[in-house]
Amino acid sequence: MAASSRPDPAGARNPDRCRPAALQARLQGEQRFTADVAHELRTPLMGLATAAELLSQELAADYVRDRVKVLGGLVEDLLEVSRLDAGVEEADLLPCALGPLVADCVRRTGLAVELREEEGTGPAVGTDPRRVDRILANLIANAHRHGAGPVVVTVGARRVDVRDHGPGYPDELLAQGPQRFRTGAAERGRGHGLGLTIALGQALVVGAELEFANAPDGGAVATLLLPDADPADAGDPGDPGDPEE
């Protein structure tokens, strides 16, 4: 079984039937999200408060800097999720050669990745390089944090597979998709569950599909399926440049 970013066709055919239940589920989800945010922010803040009393010691100063970095990253992720939830994000679509774009994204992670490129990767894709970078960075980080090596990124025609060799995605994630503040299984370690939520949200922004599955011989596989470049924007895709620029 695999989870996908594609909408539920049954819900599309019967919107009136699904609306009350969907609204209630969303309200409950937002309530849980608010409670989870308060809980998750409390832990690093308590660490900061404790260490602040010992700032005369070099070790305490290093700890404060580390906790500030962790807290800052969490807050940035929460803000990104909030923007995606609000539907205010817009993609800057460009024709891009997928192989060089993925290679740049992998390099920027600074993590150990085995990069493979299939023959005949096809024409340029139409996407937002900065958002693809966010998607792949989160997928690769998740594979390292919750899976096991080697982490393999394979580039094909309009698709990118990110695979680890750990215990695989939990059944709950495969059935329902990523859920914030949940990793779904103890064997995949602890985490906020925001990385896959962000990856899925950014995939929707660029008009891509993001599917989650487990490999038959073990390990989690995330597959990003990107649209072809718009013929009206056709040209030499060239070097995608730095997505952070």
C-alpha positions, 0 to 999 in steps of 0.5 A: 500500500502506498500513500500519495499526494493525489486527491481522493476521487470519491470525495471529489464526486461527493463533496456535500457528503464529505464536507461535514466530516472533513470540516470536523476532522480539520478542526480537530486536527488544528486543535491537536496541532496547537496543543502539540506546538505548545508541547514541542516548544516547551522542551527546548525553551525549558532547556534554554531557561536552565542553561541560562542560569549557568552561562558563565560556563562554556559548556552551558553557552554551547548548549544554549547555542545548540538549543537556539538552533534547534528551536529556530529550525522548529519555528521555521518549519512550523511557519512553513507548514502554516503558509502551506496550510493557508494556501498562500504559497505560489510556485515559480515554475521554470524548465529544468534539467532534472539530473543537474537539479537533483545533484545540486540538491543532494550536494547541499544536504551535506549528507551521505547519499548514493546518487544514481541517474537512469539512462534517458531521463527525458525532457526538462521538467517544469518546476520550482528549483527552490521548492524541489530543493526543500522537498528533497532535503526533507526526504533525505533528512528523514531517510537518514534520521528515521531509516538506515543507510545506504540512502539512495537517490535515483533520478529517472524520467520526471521522477526522483526516488529517495530510498533508505534501507531501514524498517520502512514507513509505518502502516499509518503513514502509508494509509493516511499520509504524513501527519505533523508531530507523528513518526508513526512507529517507535522503530523509526525514531523520534521526530516532529513529523514536519519534514514529510508534511512540508515535502508533501505540501511543497509537492502540491504547490509545484503540481507534483505528486509525492508517493510513499511506499515500502520496498519489497526487500525492505526500506522506505521509498518516497517518489516525487513525480514532476510534470513536464515543462510547459511547451510555452516556456521551452528553451535550454533548461541549462543549469538550474542554478542555486535554488537558494538564490 
